[in-house]
Each structure stands twice: as structure tokens, then as C-alpha cells.
Amino acid sequence: MTSDWEKIMTTRLSHQAELAKAKLAEQDINAVVINKQSSAYPVFGNHEVYVPTKDAILARIILDNETTAS
């Protein structure tokens, strides 16, 4: 990713990363999921969620509130 994007989340679960992306999209924050899992050994590696640097603080707050609200 370029320097104007910031990683805000890392997870081993693809669905967790996709849910975070969808939650951010609901708040009009563009997010992308990068799959860093090994294709040969899928148990190794993570999924990373990136947002534009200008939205990183707000995105973290949204995701933190989502996990604590449950």
C-alpha cells in the first residue's frame, strides 16, 4: 500500500476483516482488505484492513465501539 493508507486491523479470520470493511463502508470510510495468508499453507498469515490515513483515527474508534458494544 502507499503511504496515504494506514493499517488499522489485523486478523487471522477473513470474515472478521470483511465485517470490519462493511462496518466502515456504512460510515462512508473506504477500506480495503489485504490477504497476507500463504496460498500453500492457509493457516499461516493474516488479513489486514487498510483505510486512508485521514480516516484512520475515526475508523479505529468505530471498530473499537463495535467490539465493546457487543
C-alpha positions as CSV (number, residue, x, y, z in Angstrom):
1,M,0.0,0.0,0.0
2,T,1.1,3.6,-0.5
3,S,1.9,5.9,2.4
4,D,-1.5,7.6,2.3
5,W,-3.1,4.3,3.6
6,E,-2.8,3.0,7.2
7,K,-3.3,-0.5,8.6
8,I,-6.0,-0.4,11.3
9,M,-6.7,-4.0,11.8
10,T,-5.0,-7.4,11.5
11,T,-6.9,-10.7,11.9
12,R,-6.5,-14.3,11.0
13,L,-10.2,-14.6,10.1
14,S,-11.2,-13.4,6.6
15,H,-14.8,-12.9,7.6
16,Q,-13.8,-10.6,10.5
17,A,-11.8,-8.4,8.2
18,E,-14.7,-8.3,5.7
19,L,-17.2,-7.4,8.5
20,A,-14.9,-4.5,9.6
21,K,-14.7,-3.3,6.0
22,A,-18.5,-3.4,5.7
23,K,-19.0,-1.5,9.0
24,L,-16.6,1.2,7.8
25,A,-18.4,1.4,4.5
26,E,-21.6,2.1,6.4
27,Q,-19.9,5.2,7.8
28,D,-18.6,6.2,4.3
29,I,-15.0,5.2,5.1
30,N,-13.2,3.5,2.2
31,A,-11.4,0.3,3.4
32,V,-9.6,-2.5,1.7
33,V,-8.7,-6.0,2.9
34,I,-5.3,-7.4,2.0
35,N,-5.0,-11.2,2.2
36,K,-1.5,-12.0,3.5
37,Q,-2.2,-15.7,4.0
38,S,0.1,-18.2,2.5
39,S,-1.5,-19.9,-0.5
40,A,0.4,-23.1,0.2
41,Y,-0.4,-23.1,4.0
42,P,-3.5,-21.0,4.7
43,V,-3.1,-21.4,8.4
44,F,-0.2,-19.0,8.2
45,G,-0.7,-15.3,7.7
46,N,-3.3,-12.7,8.3
47,H,-5.9,-10.4,6.7
48,E,-5.1,-6.7,7.1
49,V,-7.6,-3.9,6.9
50,Y,-6.4,-0.5,5.5
51,V,-8.1,2.9,5.3
52,P,-6.9,6.3,4.1
53,T,-4.6,7.8,6.7
54,K,-7.0,10.8,7.1
55,D,-9.7,8.3,8.2
56,A,-7.6,6.1,10.4
57,I,-8.4,7.5,13.8
58,L,-12.2,7.6,13.2
59,A,-12.1,4.1,11.7
60,R,-10.3,2.7,14.8
61,I,-12.9,4.4,17.0
62,I,-15.8,2.9,15.0
63,L,-14.3,-0.6,15.2
64,D,-13.4,-0.3,18.9
65,N,-17.0,0.8,19.7
66,E,-18.4,-2.1,17.6
67,T,-16.4,-4.6,19.6
68,T,-17.2,-3.1,23.0
69,A,-20.9,-2.6,22.3
70,S,-21.5,-6.4,21.9
